[in-house]
Amino acid sequence: MEKLQTILKNTTKKDVFIFILLFVLLFSSTALFSQHQIGHTTITFQDANRNNRSIETEIYYPAATAGTNVAMSSGQYPVIVFGHGFVMAWSAYENLWTEFVPRGYIMVFPRTEGNMFSTDHQQFGWDLQFLVHQMQIEGATASSIFYNGVAPKTALMGHSMGGGAAFLAADSLVQSNTPYFNTLIGLAPAESTSNGVSSINSAKTVTVPSLILSGAQDGVTPPVDHHIPMYDSLAAACKTFISIIGGAHCYFAEPNFNCDFGEGTASSGISITRGDQHAVTFDFVNPWLDYTLKGDCNAFVEFNDSLQNSSRINHNQVCTPNPIPSINANGNILTSSIIGVSYQWYLDGNPIPNSNMVSITATASGNYEVEVFYTDGCSEISAPYTVVISGLNDLEEGNIKIYPNPVSSFINLDLPDNQKWMAIILDFTGKDVLMQLVDNKRIDISSLPSGMYMLQFQSEKLVYTTKLVKR
């Protein structure tokens, strides 16, 4: 207390203000990701495709009030289907559900394949795969506690044996083009080789963004034999391997007798605490989940920043970034160099209304930019492209006639005779499909496929553009 009084006595008002500001920001940040209470329910599902196999499942979910079978919080939440380690109960992962569920995720734990003498890794992988689909069904079932509460976004995650089984499940989900399977996360994943399957071989077909965390001192599933070959085999265009310096195999979970006993006989050189390993895990898994399941592009920037600057890990990453677009110009038709999911065009930094196609016709002078949105929900914006438009007002639209439109074969033209005109037709990607001098007031487009085009006429001083429909 005396030391505290001395500190306060020597603290300026400015220091106190800064301290209070930092405290408020910290509290606000904590509140931002802890807005949900934790609900819990137990459901035994039946897999009709495997002789009505029973899959007893513990599910933790965002709720307005904590408790069992309480109502979900309003909204839709991504799903994390989690596979437990060998002879480890789902309850060993309380550290995970108490971290992720308040941040707005549903965590699903199958209790199957827990017997020491009869564990079937392939069946466990199928259980995880089944639950990925089943949670979407629950979200669409009016009688379910999860009705209208499940987002079409799922992560497969697992520890040790469950991590290896998650690779087996991911293999099948990718090959069946499951649209709501979005990322794979392995915590010290173990190579599964029972029944002729292999997690390492399964990784060769996994193309979703993938993350593997490994304890550097893991002697239970040595990284060189398990985690690293899985990472190397992954076919994902974006994959990351994180080795936690001094980390253990079992420290991804809470204390567990079976796991800890095995590690005590297999691992050596562990130099961090279980709490330290939890903290490192959350520092990376939280932004990874927010990026892959919630489309938070800033979270991926945060993830990569920590990856480069953390002194607690070593890492490897292969991640192809989204390309930055440029603008190609053909007269006053501007086209993005990159094909994306959607687009937004800007003039002098301001969004142009209803400009959401790959091409746009510039109607005013200024600096144009195009923002391209990609499949991961993130976007990149081009450098400005300067357009100077002159002479357009010299040509009255009434002096030009183009008919018929829509057209099936020939376009008839009525253009001012005092100009030499070049006709250019572009498809919806901005590619030239026809270019010719206009010398007979008629253009043959019978060879073009049906669709929407941009028709442009250019002279030395003038440009005229209109839409054209080919039937």
N, C-alpha and C positions, 0 to 999 in steps of 0.2 A: 504493500500500500504506500509506503514511503517513497519507493522508487516511482510509482505511478504519479504521486503528487509532485515529485521533482520534475518528471517529464512534462506534466501539464503546466507547471509553473514556467518552464522554459520554452513552451510552445507558443508561437505567435498565433494571432487570429487567422492569418492566412493558412498556416499549417493545419489548424483545426478545421477550416473550411475545406481544404483539400482532403483531409481525412474523412470528413463527413460525406463529401462528394463520392470518394472511392467506395465508402461503405454502402451508400445508396445504390451506386452502379452495380456493386457486387450482389447486393440483395435483389435488385431488379433482375439481374441476369439469372440468379438462382430461381427466382419466382417464375421467370419466363419458361424454364424447362421443368418446372415442378408443379404445374397447374392442375394435375390430375391426381385423384386418389386412386388406390389400387383395389379393383374388384377381382373376385376369384370364383371360378366354377369348375366342376369336374364333370366331364362328359365321356361316356364310353361309346365310341363310334363303331359301326360295323362296316367292314370292307366287303361288299358283295362279290368283288372280283377275286377274293381269296377265301372262299368258303365262309363268308361272314366272319372273318377274323375280327376279334374284339380288340379295340385300341383304346385303352383307358387313358384319358388325356386331362392334364391339369392346365387350365387356361387363366392367365392373369391379364387384365384389361383396364383401360382408363375408365374411371367411374367418378360420379359426382360425390359419392360418399363411399368410404372404405367398407368392405364386407364381402360376404359370400352371397352369390346370386343377386347382387344389387344391380340396378340399372346402369347401363353404360353412360358415359358422358356423351352429349350430343356431338355429332360429327362422324367422320369416317377415318379409320386409323389403319395404317399399314400393319402387316403381320410378320412376326418373327417365329418361324418354326424351328425348335431347338432340339438337338439330339444329345442325350446325356452320355457320360463316359462309361467305360466298362465297370459293371457292378457299382455304379453310382446312381443314387436316387435323384429325381428332379429337384428335391429340396436342397441339394448341395449348391444350387445356382440361384439362391435368393439374392445374392449380390447383383445378379444380372437383371432379374425382373424388377427389383426395387430401383434400379437405375433407369431402365428403358421404358417401363410402363408409364411413370409420371411424365415422361417426355412425349407421350402420345403414340405408343406402340402396343400392340397385342402380342403377348408371348405365349406360345403353345408348346407344351412339354408332353410328348408321349411317354408312358411309363412302361412300355413293352421292352422285351429283351434285356431283362435285368438279372437273369440267372447266370451264375458263374460257369456252369457246366454245359449249358445248352444255348448260348447266345448265337443268334444267326444275324450276321451283319447285313446280308442282303434283305432279309425280312424287315430289319430296322430301317434300311434305306427306303423300302417300299412304304413303310409306315409314315416316314417323313414326307415322301412324295404324296401319299394319300391326303395327309393333313393340309398340304398346300392347297389342294383342290377343295377339300371339305370346308375350309374356313370361308372360301368364296361362296359356297352353297349356304353356309350358315348365315352369311350376310344378306342372302336373298330369300331366306325362309322366315315368313311372318311370325311363326311361333318361337323362333330362336331369340335368345337374349342378345344376339349380335345382329339382329335384323337392321338393315340400313346403316350398320356401324363399321363395316369392313371395307377398306379401300382396296382397289385392285393392284396392290403392290405387296410383294412378299420377299423376305430374306430367308434363306436357309442358313442356319448357324448350328454349329455343334462343337463339342469338346471331346478330344481324344477319340474313342470309338465312334461317338456321335458325330464328330467332325468328318471322319472317314465315310460314315454312312451318308452324311450330307452330300459328299461328292458323288456317291452312287445315285442318290435321288436327283441331284442336279443334272447328271448325265441324261436321265430319262426325261426330265422336264424340258431341257433344251431341245432334245431330239423331237419332242412332241410339240414344240413351238408354243409353250405355255406363256401367254402374254403377261400374266401377273406374277411371273417369277423374275426377279430383278437383280438379285445379288447373292453371292455365296461367301460366307465368312467361316473360316476354320480357326478354332483355338486349339493349338497343338494337335492337329488332326492326325489320326493314326491310319496307316495303310491297312485297308480291309482286304483280306485275300480269301475269306471263307467262301465255299461254294463256287470257286472259280472266278469270283469277281475281283476287281482291283480298283481301289480309289485312284491310284496313279494313272491307270489306263482310262478311267472315267473322266479324269481331268482333261484329257485330250479333246473332248467334245464340248467342254463347258466354255461358253462364249460370253456369259454375263459378267459384269464387273465383279472381281473377286479379290478377297483380302484374306491373308493368312497371318496370324500372330503366333510367335514361337518363343518359348523360353530358352535362352542360350544354353542353360545348364540342364536342360531336359534329358534325363537318362532313361525315362520310361519309353518315350517315342523319340529317339535321337533325331534331331532335325535333319541330319545328313541322309538318314534312311527313310524319313517319313515326310516332314513338312517341305523340305527343299525340292525333292522330286515331284511332289504334287504341284508346287508352284511352277516349276520348270515346265511341267506338262500342260498346264492350263492354256487353253486356246483363246482366252479372253484378250481383247484389245486393250483393256485396262485392268491390270492386276498389280497388287502390291504385296510384298513380303516384309514383315517387321519382326526382327529378332530383339527381344527385350534383354538387355545386358544384365547378367546375373539372375535371369528369370528361371522359374521352375515349370514343371508340367502341371502340377496340381493347383498352383496358385491362381489359375483362372477361376477357380471355384472357391466356395467356403471350405473350411476344414472338413475333411472326409476321411474316415478311418481307412477304408480300403485303398483309396488313391494315395493317401499320405504314407501308408505302410509300404506300398510298392515303390514310391519315390524314395523313401528312406533307404531302400536297398539298392536303388539303381542310379540315383542322381548324386552329384557332388558339386561343390563350388557355388551353390546358391548363395547370392550375396545381397539380395533385397528381401523385403518383407512381403507377405501376402497382400497387405494393403497397398504397398508400392506398386505391385504388379496390377492390382485392380485399377489404380489410378492411371497407369500407362494405358491399359486396355481401353478404359472409357475415353481417354483423351483422343484416341484414334477411332474407335468404333462409333462413338456418338456422331462426329461429323460425317463419317462414311455412310452411316444409316440416313442421316438427314439429306445427304446428297443423292444417294441411290433410291431411297424410298419416298422422299418428300420433294425432290427436285430443287433443293437448296444449293444453288451454284456457289454461293459464298462459303458454304460449309466445305466444299471441295478445295477451295483456295486455302481455307484454314487447315484442312487435313494436310495438304502438301507443304504448307509453311511449317507446320510442326514436324513433318517428316524430314525436312531439310535442316531444322534447327535444334531438334531434341538431342540432348546428350545422353539420354537413357536408352537409346535404341541404335541398331544398325538396320539398314533397309535395302531393298532392291525394288525397282518399280519399272514396269513397262506400261505406259499409258499414252496412247495416241491422242493429242489434244484436238479439240474441234478447230478446223481451219478457219483462218480469218478471211472473210470475203473481200474481193475488190469489185469495182464497177466497170463493166464493159459498155461502151457507148456505140450506138449506130444511129447517127443523126441525133435526134432528141429522144430516142428510146434508150433507156438505161436498163441494164440487166445485171443481176448478181452473178458473179463468177462461180458461186457455190450453190448447189441445190440443197435446200433444207426442208424442214417440216413446214415452216411458215416464215413470213417476212414482215418487216416494218420499215418503210422508207421515211427519211427525214429531209427537210429542206431548212437549211440554216439552223439546225439543231432542234427543229420543231417537227413532231410527227405529222405526216401527211395523211389526212383522213382517207380511209378505204384503200390504202396502198399496201396490200398484203399479198401481192403476187411477186413472182421472180423478176418481172420487168415492170417498168413504169415509164410513162411518157412525160418528159420534162416540159412544163408549160410556163415556167418562170425562171429567170436567171437566179443563180445562187449556188450554194454548196450542198450537194446531195450526198446522203449516206444511206446505206442499207444495213439493217440488222437481221441476221439470219439465225433462226432458232433450230436447234438440233434435237435428236431423239431423246437425249438425256434431260431435256427441258432447259438447257443452258443456251446462251446465245453469244455471238461475236458480231462486232460492228465494223464496217469498212472504214477506211480513210475517206475524207471528204473528196468528192469529185465536183469540180467547178464547171457549171454550165452557163454559157452566155447565149441568150436567145435574142436575135435581132431580125427584124423584117417580117415577123409573123403577122403583125397588124396590117401589113401592106396588102395582105391577101384576104379578101372576104370569103367566108365559107360558102356563100351563095354562088361564087364563081366556079365552084367545083361540084361536079355531079358524078356519083359512082353508083352504078346500078347493074343488075339487081343485087341486093344484099339482104338476106342470105343468097348465095349463088352456088350453082352446081358445076358450071364449066367455064363460061366466059364472063369477064367483068367488062362492062362498057364504061367509058370514061368521057368526061367533058372537062378539059383542062384549058387554062389560058394558053393561047398559041404563042405568046411572046416569051415563053420560057422553054428550056430544054429540061425534060423531067426524067428522073430515074425512079422506077418503082421497086420497092423492096417489101417482101412479105416475110414476117418472122413468126415462128411458132411460139407456144406458150413458154418455152425455155429461153427465148430470146435468140434462137438460132435462125440464121438466114436460110430460107427454103426456096426463095425465088428472088432473082435480081435481074432487071432488064431495063433498057432504055424504052421509053414510051414514044413510039413513032407512028402507031396506027390507031390510037385511041381504043385499043382492045387488048385484054390480057387473058391468056388461056391458063386456067388453074385446074383443069380437069384431072391432072396427075396427082394433085395434092389429096391426102386423106381428109376425111370429114373432120371438122373441129373448128376451134376458135383461133383466129390469127390476128396479127397486127399488120395493117397495110399502111405503108408510108411512101409519100412522094417527095422527092428532093429536087430542087433546082439550085442554081448558084447562090441564090439569096433566100429562098423560101423552103419551108418544110411543112408538110401537111400529113397528119396521122389520123387514122380512124380504125375501128375494129371491123373485122371481116369474119363472116360465118360461112364456112364451106359445108354444104349439105352432102 
